[in-house]
């Protein structure tokens, strides 16, 4: 699966794997894709630097990338305490009461939320960029908006391509105008922050909107057949996030959450504002349901909601409260039915892609008979 | 684009076109696809018979199909008057007041709603089936559930394949167990009644669930590149509905509605219960918005909602009230930017499919450089 873009990045397959876990990102890169490490969970530049040093020691000189969050609505020149003060007491009470109803204990004395608001703030995101550019990264990706002009310039000066996620053609055009090198068209099916438009419609729309910039297809892609579909839509590669959550190398701490992910069907996700304040697809849980009930005060806008629930999410994860524990994940969660090493996922992606293309060839040539199962065979293995 | 299924049906391309308009269905069939005429808008078997006679005179002996609506929740042994009596007065008042606010006149004396509830009732659907099986149809398709066992048997006895739409793997398995011959996997992006799962995820899930039954991909498909994506996902053909609304042959009466469709973007649809009582994707209008407002009594369940709004929809369409006029349509409405004859749409579908497959070939062979625009070129023409 080689495109102009994959050649430019020096990777074997045009497969881009986004993950919050360095071991997973490194394994994706070693398997011939481009591992992209999500930086948002690192509250400090030092933590990120340590993980990127580890990456450098484990990718054998192969290319990788970093993903930062630079929200269009910036949180600048304010302290966390000032943002905290903007949260209404009614919302705090709702969180307390919901957790109490499920008997979720407090965090041990001295421990803080693992999920932090700080990664979402411009100054922290900038420190992530500084650290990332001190490492031999090949791609700087950004969610929730494109990086500011000076960051794009610095990345380009360092020979680093800059990408941003887009859920609409309008967003994609903004990215192109900001001088970005590629756009990740992420459909409604995807995990995390998503828009309304399905991948099938969004990818060709964005390809047309930003041409000649390359586009990656994202949302609903976890197998080689789905990768072939994404490429058929005009993409230069595919961007996968959810599928890595349940790989062997995943550092997902909770066995309860891992089991929930492996058991979930494609209909068990919900696009909810409960996690960050913006609609993000995630596992549907009694926690996301609670925010939809008539007694819910409703989620706050970003970044307040993330700050409001940071401790709650951490408590739910620490104590693995089965009814409430969840994570951002896309509709392909229904396909994630067993733990596999990254290399096995990559192998299925590349072989499944080739099988799907071979079947398309036969159908295009008028020889598509008695072989329609070929493209999907082996996906269960 | 030839598959085992297209061979079995005797069609040149595995392209299935659903439309309420006989002239469009006949043109799809003449262009080498399978035109499927929607029967639900015909209040009587006689009307449908007349249109199918017309089809027979205009398809030159080539195959076509008929689509009936057989809701899982049957409306049997009740009169329209009895169903009418179940509608709360508050809902009637909301409809009256909303129409009054936009100055929509009453229908002329003696005229009735063009959109009728009767097509949704089992006895009418059965009369549609009777008429359809008296014509040389090759496919009987069904939305909102599969036809009852006796209908499937009669169709098979007549050499007619039976298909049903499915928005989840569970529905698809029910269809397979009911002895159907193929399943139409219709994703969230699609126009009309849709589920939550995007086409990218739904198609492979249903292919796996009903194997070895063939599956058609539906939802978000309007170009050859999208058709290639649907086939890449394991489908044996593609099912398109929205794209035909704005073809030259379309009998869509209102120029205002046609202009709205041509101007709409992919984000201008909404999945609303306002039309039938079940979530159906349609053009977002001030009418669908009104049903979401705090003063709305909320849509009634099917079939009450359809009956409640039948006259209103007819009035809005007759007088072409610009703010309120809409129609079921999928997210590909954003690609429908100019009126084209059916033959031009079919030509783009088959050529675009071949271009997409040729590009996939090059990418699979490691020669995917400097040609990534090929698959999308010509889509605007």
Interface residues (C-beta under 8 A of the other chain):
Chain A: X1 X2 X3 X4 X7 X14 X168 X169 X187 X188 X189 X195 X196 X197 X198 X199 X200 X201 X202 X204 X205 X207 X208 X211 X212 X214 X219 X220 X221 X223 X225 X226 X228 X229 X230 X231 X232 X233 X234 X236 X265 X266 X267 X330 X331 X332 X334 X335 X353 X354 X356 X357 X359 X360 X361 X363 X364 X366 X367 X368 X369 X370 X372 X373 X375 X376 X379 X380
Chain B: X1 X2 X3 X4 X7 X14 X168 X169 X187 X188 X189 X195 X196 X197 X198 X199 X200 X201 X202 X204 X205 X207 X208 X211 X212 X214 X219 X220 X221 X223 X225 X226 X228 X229 X230 X231 X232 X233 X234 X236 X265 X266 X267 X330 X331 X332 X334 X335 X353 X354 X356 X357 X359 X360 X361 X363 X364 X366 X367 X368 X369 X370 X372 X373 X375 X376 X379 X380
